[in-house]
Amino acid sequence: MSDEEQEQTESGPARRFRRKPRACQFCADQATSIDHKQTELLKRFTYDSGKIRPRRDSGACARHQRMLGRAIKRARHLALLPYAADRFR
């Protein structure tokens, strides 16, 4: 065994950074529904480009992430939120 292999086995495998899971904001507030008319709230869950943030970025649970997606899509359809950001040339 070389010195590098001994160090690997003695100290164990290299550990990767794991982010602490955040609690869902909507579960903490006991929200029963997410309204498509709350544009300021919905803007926080979209990127500047207009895309919906994934669960790992938003911190929402699966149930509320689905509700968020549905509310954002409804707000886009009613022109309360943009589909995509404006491009400047």
N, C-alpha and C positions, 0 to 999 in steps of 0.2 A: 504494500500500500504506500502511496506517496503521501507527502505531508498534507496536500490539499484534500485528499480523500479522508484522511484521519480527522481533519478539522471538520469536514462535513458530517461524518458519522458521530463524532463526539458532541457537537453542538446541535445536531438534528438538522432537518431540512430548512432551507431558507424560508422565512415566513414573509408573506405578503401583507400589505396594509389592508385592513378591512375597516370600512367606515361603519360607525355605529348606526344601526337603523333608527330613523327618526319616526316619531309617532305621527300618525295622520292628523293634519290640522282639522279636518272636518269631523273626524271621530272624536277629537278632544272637545270640539264645540257642540257635539251631538247634532250635527246638521242632518236633517232628513232629506233635503233636496238642495240642488244647486241651480239657481235661477240664471237663465241666459241673459237677463237684463242687468245683471251685476257685472258690467264691463270692466270696472277697475279690478275686481277680484279675478276675472278671467284673464286679463292682460298679464297678471303675475305668473300664470301657468302657460304662457306662450313665449317663444323666443322672439327676438327683435325681427327675425325674418318672417314670423307669422306661424311657424310650426308649433305644434303642441308639445310641451315638455314631456319626456317619458317619466315613468314612476320613480325611477332611481334619482331623477333630478327634482321632481316636484315633491316627493315625500308622501304622496297620497297612497292610500291602500287601493287594492284592485277595484273594489266596489266604487269608491269615490273617484278613481281615475276614469272609469267608464262614464260616470255621471258628468265629470268635467269635460271629457271629449264630446259627449252629446251636447252639452250646453254651449261649448265653444263653436261647434258646427252649426247649431241653431242661430247663434249670434252672428256668425259669418253670413248665413243665408239671409238674415234680416238686415245686413249691412251695418251691424253694430260694431263688428270687428273686421279688420281686413283679412283677406285670404292670404296675401303675401305683402311684404314690405315694398315700399316704393324704391325703385332703383334710380340712382343718380349717375349721369354720365359726364 
